[in-house]
Structure formats: C-alpha cells, structure tokens
Amino acid sequence: MGEKGFDKSSVSEIVKAAGVAQGTFYLYFQSKSALVLSIAKNIIEDFLSEANALPGPEESTLKEFLTNLTDLMYHLTLKHKKLIGFIYSGTAYYSAFKEWEALYIPFYGWLEEKLAYYKTQQKLKTVFDLPYLTNYIIGLLEHGAEQVHLMETQGFTEKVSKEQLTTFIYEAIAT
C-alpha cells in the first residue's frame, strides 16, 4: 500500500508483501480499511508510551511541559511520516469517524490529566473546559508537526514552528 497507494492495493497484494495468508489477514481485519485504524492505533500507542516518559507536571512548569509535548509530537510525526501519510490516504476511503475519534480517547485522557494538575495549581486559565482544551491542543500540535514534516510547507522550519506553536498555546491557556 505504501508503494501503490490505498485505493490501488488489493488485500491479496498486501498479504503477499507481508508474507501471510489471506485468511490470516481476515482473522485480524475485516477489510483493508480496518488496517488503517489499526496502524493509527499503533502510532497513538507509541505516542502515549513515549509521552509517559516525559517529566510530569509536578516536575516541570507549564511552559516546559508544553515544550516537551510539542517536541514529542514533531519527533513522532517525523518518525511515522510515511505511515501517517498512508493513513490520510486511507481515511479518504474510510469514513468511520466515531471509531477514528475513539482511538484518541486515551491520548485525550492523558493530556487532560496533566492539564488538570496545572489547573489545580492555578497555572491554567479557569475559563477552559479541559475535554475541549485537550482536543484543541492535540489538533494544533498535529497540524503544526504535519505542516513541517508531511506537507513540507515552504518557509516553515521545525525550530520556528515549534517555538511559535508552543508560545501560542502557552499564551492562550496560561494564567
């Protein structure tokens, strides 16, 4: 699928390249579209695994936490650049948005827990509802990282993009 694209790859070609039987494929996936969700889930799990290794709110200021989170998002977007590009091509053919959003629930929960700490320490504006805020922050971070590493937007460097994005989020949410 990485070579031919989502729409031009058949399940038989996928299993042949993977070295598994077609029946084995269907034990795990109902269709090649379901494979897209599985790949996305693995990327999110990788993010959470690495995110859990970051210094927590008790060990870092809000600005430091946001900087570390931004660095991680850009790092993992670059690391999974080809898979993310493939996922986007696959989602054009797969519109199960509820299932897609469900993949993000652990990610949202992780960030919400971290932001709740800053809120109790009065480092976060109280006007924000944390479930909305976590969704927006993750969306902004993904967009910024994708502009640099997937779309390769002219004039966008990783360094400046990360600085601008971290400052934007911090200035918007910090007390």
N, C-alpha and C positions, 0 to 999 in steps of 0.2 A: 504494500500500500504506500510505503514511503517513496517508492520509485514511480509508480503509475498513478497514484492518487486514489482517493477513496472510491469514487464512482467507477473507475475503470478496473478495479481489482476485484476478482471473484474470490469467494471463500475457498475454492479449490486451489487457486494460486497462493492464497495466504497460508493454507495448511502445508502445501508443498514446500514453500520457502521456510516455514517454521519446522518442518520435519516431523509433523504429527499427522495422524489420521483425521479425515473429515469428521468422523463420528466423535472423536475426542474433542474437536473444536465445539461441536454442538452440545457436548456434555457441560461445557462451561459458558457458552454464549448462544443465545437464541438466534443471533444474526451478526453480521459484521458491524452493524450499528451498535450493538451491545458491547462490542470490543472497544469502541470509542470511550464509553463511560468507564470501562474497566481501566483503561490507560489513564484517564483523567483522575480516577480514584487513586491510582498508584502515585501520581505526581503530588496530589494533595497529601497523601500519607507521608511521602518523602519530605514535604514542606513541614508538616507537623513534627516529624521526627527531628529535623534539624532545628526547628523553632523551639522545641523543648530544651535544647542545649544552650539557648541564648540566656544571658543574665536576666533574671526575673525583675519585676517591678520593685521588689524590696532591695535589689542590688543596683538599680540604675534610675537615673532621672527619666522623666517622660521623654525628653528630647533624645537621650541616649537610647532608650527603648525603641523609639520610632526610627532612629538612625539604623540600629541593628536590624529591625524588621525590614526596612527598605533595602538595606544591603542584601539581606537574605532573599528577598523577592527577586531582585535583579540577578543575583547569583543563580538561583534555581531556574529562572526564566532562560538564562543563557545555557545552563546545564541541560535543560529539557527542550531546547529551542525547536528541534526537529519534531519531537512528539507533540508539542503544543501547536505547531503549525499543522500537523496532521489532524489533531483533534478539531481544530477550527474547520478544516475541510470536511471532516466527518459530521460535525454538528449541522452543517448546511443541509444534510440529508436526514438528520435525526432530530426531531423537534420535541423530545420528551423533556420539556423544561423543568417540570417538577422533580424528575429524577436527577437531572443535572444540578439543580439547586440543592437537593438533598445531600449531594456529595460535599457541599461546602459547610454543612451544619457543624461538623467537628472543628473546622477552621474558624468559623464564626464564634463558636463557643470558647475556643482557646483565647482568641483576641478579646472577647467580651470579658472573660475572667481577668485578664491583665489590665484592661482599662478600668474595670470595677475597682481595682486596688487604687489606681490613681484618683479615681472619683472620691473614694472614701478619704483619701489624703488631701482632698480639695485642690488637686493639681489639674483637674479636668473641669471644664465648664459644666454646670449642672443642667443646662438647657437641653442637653443631648440625651436621647433615649438610646441606650447602649446597643440594642439589637440593630437599630438603623445605622448608628455610627460605625459599628464593626463592618457592616455590609459596604458602606460607602468607602471606608478606608481600604479595605481589601480590593474593591473595584478600582480605586485610584492607583494603588500600588501595582496592580496587574497591568493597568493601562500604561503607566509610566515605563515599566520594565519592557512591555511589548513594543512600545514606540521605539525604544533603543535597540532591542535585540531581535525583534521579529520584523518590524516594519522598516527598521533602519532609517528613521526619519532624518532627512538631511539637516545638519546643524545640531542635532541632539547628541550630546556626548553623555556617556554614563555618569561621569562625575557631576556635571552640572545638572543633569536631570534628577539624580538622586538628591543633591543638595536642595534644589528648588522644590521638589516634591515633599521632602521631609519638612522643610521650612513651612510650606503651605499648610500641611496637615497640622503641624505643631501650632502655628499661629491661629489656626481655626479652632482648635479644641482646648488649648492650654489656658489656665487662669492667669 
